[in-house]
Amino acid sequence: MKVDRSILAWMLAKPSSSWYGVALMRLQRGPPAAINLPAMIRDYERAIIVETLDLVGGSHTEAAKLLMLNRTTLESRMKALAIPLTGRRRSK
């Protein structure tokens, strides 16, 4: 499945699912005692990977291409972020 990179950019710009939208919602609740930047980055990375996998129908190979990663690097990040390694590993 071929996916235009502009689709990924549009998907990431949606305020409901983007890290920016999440950060804004957190800040609207009131000033935090501290901002946990590593946790925000981890949440952002997880959201990007999950949405990209959804966009390409679960293909690890296609998701890795869109994210400009090696497939094995993507799967390593998925494991570290507790994202299930289900779906197609290779494009057909």
C-alpha positions as CSV (number, residue, x, y, z in Angstrom):
1,M,0.0,0.0,0.0
2,K,1.4,3.4,-1.1
3,V,0.7,6.3,1.3
4,D,1.4,9.9,0.4
5,R,3.6,11.5,3.1
6,S,1.2,14.5,3.1
7,I,-1.5,12.2,4.6
8,L,0.8,11.5,7.5
9,A,1.4,15.2,8.0
10,W,-2.4,15.9,8.0
11,M,-3.0,13.0,10.4
12,L,-0.4,14.4,12.9
13,A,-1.9,17.9,12.6
14,K,-5.3,16.8,13.9
15,P,-5.6,18.5,17.3
16,S,-7.6,15.7,18.9
17,S,-4.8,13.1,18.5
18,S,-1.7,15.2,18.2
19,W,0.8,15.7,21.1
20,Y,0.1,19.4,20.8
21,G,-3.6,18.9,21.4
22,V,-2.9,16.6,24.4
23,A,-0.4,19.1,25.8
24,L,-3.0,21.9,25.4
25,M,-5.7,19.9,27.2
26,R,-3.3,19.1,30.1
27,L,-2.3,22.8,30.4
28,Q,-6.0,23.9,30.4
29,R,-6.6,21.9,33.5
30,G,-4.3,24.3,35.4
31,P,-0.6,24.9,35.8
32,P,1.2,21.6,36.4
33,A,3.5,21.2,39.4
34,A,6.2,20.1,36.9
35,I,6.2,19.2,33.2
36,N,7.4,15.6,32.6
37,L,9.0,16.1,29.2
38,P,10.2,12.5,28.8
39,A,6.7,11.2,29.5
40,M,5.3,13.7,26.9
41,I,7.8,12.7,24.3
42,R,7.1,9.0,25.0
43,D,3.3,9.6,24.7
44,Y,3.9,11.6,21.5
45,E,6.1,8.8,19.9
46,R,3.5,6.2,20.9
47,A,0.6,8.1,19.4
48,I,2.6,8.7,16.1
49,I,3.5,5.0,15.8
50,V,-0.1,3.8,16.6
51,E,-1.7,6.2,14.2
52,T,0.8,5.4,11.4
53,L,0.2,1.7,11.9
54,D,-3.6,2.3,11.7
55,L,-3.1,4.4,8.5
56,V,-1.2,1.6,6.7
57,G,-3.4,-1.3,7.9
58,G,-0.9,-2.6,10.4
59,S,2.0,-3.1,8.0
60,H,5.3,-2.6,9.9
61,T,7.2,-2.2,6.7
62,E,4.9,0.6,5.3
63,A,4.8,2.3,8.7
64,A,8.6,2.2,9.0
65,K,8.9,3.8,5.5
66,L,6.5,6.6,6.4
67,L,8.4,7.2,9.7
68,M,11.8,6.9,7.9
69,L,12.9,4.1,10.2
70,N,14.2,0.6,9.6
71,R,11.5,-2.0,10.2
72,T,13.5,-3.5,13.0
73,T,14.0,-0.1,14.7
74,L,10.2,0.5,14.5
75,E,9.5,-2.9,16.1
76,S,12.1,-2.2,18.8
77,R,10.4,1.1,19.6
78,M,7.0,-0.7,19.6
79,K,8.3,-3.2,22.1
80,A,9.7,-0.4,24.3
81,L,6.5,1.5,24.2
82,A,4.3,-1.6,24.8
83,I,2.6,-1.4,21.4
84,P,1.5,-5.0,20.4
85,L,3.5,-6.4,17.6
86,T,0.4,-7.6,15.8
87,G,-0.3,-6.9,12.2
88,R,1.6,-7.6,9.0
89,R,5.3,-7.5,9.4
90,R,6.0,-7.2,5.7
91,S,4.1,-5.6,2.8
92,K,2.4,-8.0,0.3
